[in-house]
Amino acid sequence: MNDVVAADDLADLVIHASGVEVRRGGNKLLADLDWAVELDERWVVLGPNGAGKTTLLRLAAAELHPTSGTVHVLGEQLGRVNVFDLRTRIGFTSAAVHGRVPPQERVRDVVLSAGYAVLGRWKESYDRMDTDRADELLATLGISHLAERAFGTLSEGERKRTLIARSLMTDPELLLLDEPAAGLDLGGREDLVARLSALALDADAPAMVLVTHHVEEIPPGFTHALLLSQGRAVASGLLDDVLTSENLSETFGQDLVLQRSGDRFFARRR
Ligand SMILES: Nc1ncnc2c1ncn2[C@@H]1O[C@H](COP(=O)(O)OP(=O)(O)OP(=O)(O)O)[C@@H](O)[C@H]1O
């Protein structure tokens, strides 16, 4: 990549991947990947099981380095930056984070402790500002009434919402959501989609990347899509351009029909 061009471009880019390949045990998890996410964009990364979506999100979360190619996150090049500093600027929710929360932890503390980059309450007193911020986020996600409950007693949907509140606690510049609606029932999914939509439409919210298998889970307000299949981009760009029956069929290897109802998407086999 040309360094002079990159310096200008990178100022407005939250994620920039150029010629990225990730190899593990002889497998190409990602190949030939070019991708750019700007500050005000909300991206959905869509693809079948094993397509490389989580691998891509872990690159964006500075949890993984590419085998070849370059990845810049928030203007910093992976491999040339202290990833621990970089990660404080990124909110990331995934099943892996879910599994690390102590079940006895109170919901408010799960959210609060993000500001201290720990899981499990470790300080007896937090700043009043932090507590107010945590309560504000619990209200935004509709779980204020659960603030005193132990995380382990929550339903799947309530846990997901708690972890999204946690990932917003540090006012991240980039929010990464790995399959936030997985395992939710219809009501839980619809509630989460509505809350993520409100977040996506909030001009003050960070840039967002949401990974999903299902077009039904795309919250209105998301602007761009990257379709991944077998580690490669099938299509990438504005949601309305990229989300077509043809692209979806190629991505999932089946003859699919995409339907749109208002600002929501649905897909079925032809
Ligand atoms: N350490 C590894 N060694 C070899 N292959 C791996 C390794 N880690 C992941 N893979 C493979 O890489 C591919 C991409 O994995 P990844 O988790 O990124 O896919 P995904 O799109 O998130 O899948 P899913 O939707 O099922 O979560 C999968 O086929 C997976 O088996």
The ligand as a MOL file (V3000), in Angstrom:
LIG
                    3D

  0  0  0     0  0            999 V3000
M  V30 BEGIN CTAB
M  V30 COUNTS 31 33 0 0 0
M  V30 BEGIN ATOM
M  V30 1 N -7.0020 -22.3700 14.4120 0
M  V30 2 C -7.6070 -22.8090 13.3210 0
M  V30 3 N -7.0370 -23.7520 12.5360 0
M  V30 4 C -7.6400 -24.2040 11.4060 0
M  V30 5 N -8.8500 -23.7460 10.9890 0
M  V30 6 C -9.4590 -22.8150 11.7320 0
M  V30 7 C -8.8780 -22.2790 12.9150 0
M  V30 8 N -9.7360 -21.3730 13.4350 0
M  V30 9 C -10.7870 -21.3180 12.5970 0
M  V30 10 N -10.6260 -22.1900 11.5920 0
M  V30 11 C -11.5490 -22.4110 10.4590 0
M  V30 12 O -11.6770 -21.1990 9.7540 0
M  V30 13 C -12.9660 -21.0680 9.1870 0
M  V30 14 C -13.5330 -19.7050 9.5290 0
M  V30 15 O -13.8480 -19.6460 10.9070 0
M  V30 16 P -14.6920 -18.4460 11.5260 0
M  V30 17 O -14.9530 -18.7690 12.9640 0
M  V30 18 O -14.0230 -17.1690 11.2350 0
M  V30 19 O -16.0300 -18.5560 10.6660 0
M  V30 20 P -17.4520 -17.9070 10.9030 0
M  V30 21 O -17.8730 -17.3250 9.5880 0
M  V30 22 O -17.4170 -16.9600 12.0510 0
M  V30 23 O -18.3040 -19.1770 11.2490 0
M  V30 24 P -19.6260 -19.3610 12.1650 0
M  V30 25 O -20.7100 -18.6350 11.4430 0
M  V30 26 O -19.8390 -20.8390 12.1400 0
M  V30 27 O -19.3230 -18.8250 13.5210 0
M  V30 28 C -13.7710 -22.2560 9.7270 0
M  V30 29 O -13.8330 -23.2220 8.7230 0
M  V30 30 C -12.9560 -22.7460 10.9060 0
M  V30 31 O -13.0990 -24.1420 11.0810 0
M  V30 END ATOM
M  V30 BEGIN BOND
M  V30 1 1 1 2
M  V30 2 1 2 3
M  V30 3 2 2 7
M  V30 4 2 3 4
M  V30 5 1 4 5
M  V30 6 2 5 6
M  V30 7 1 6 7
M  V30 8 1 6 10
M  V30 9 1 7 8
M  V30 10 2 8 9
M  V30 11 1 9 10
M  V30 12 1 10 11
M  V30 13 1 11 12
M  V30 14 1 11 30
M  V30 15 1 12 13
M  V30 16 1 13 14
M  V30 17 1 13 28
M  V30 18 1 14 15
M  V30 19 1 15 16
M  V30 20 2 16 17
M  V30 21 1 16 18
M  V30 22 1 16 19
M  V30 23 1 19 20
M  V30 24 2 20 21
M  V30 25 1 20 22
M  V30 26 1 20 23
M  V30 27 1 23 24
M  V30 28 2 24 25
M  V30 29 1 24 26
M  V30 30 1 24 27
M  V30 31 1 28 29
M  V30 32 1 28 30
M  V30 33 1 30 31
M  V30 END BOND
M  V30 END CTAB
M  END
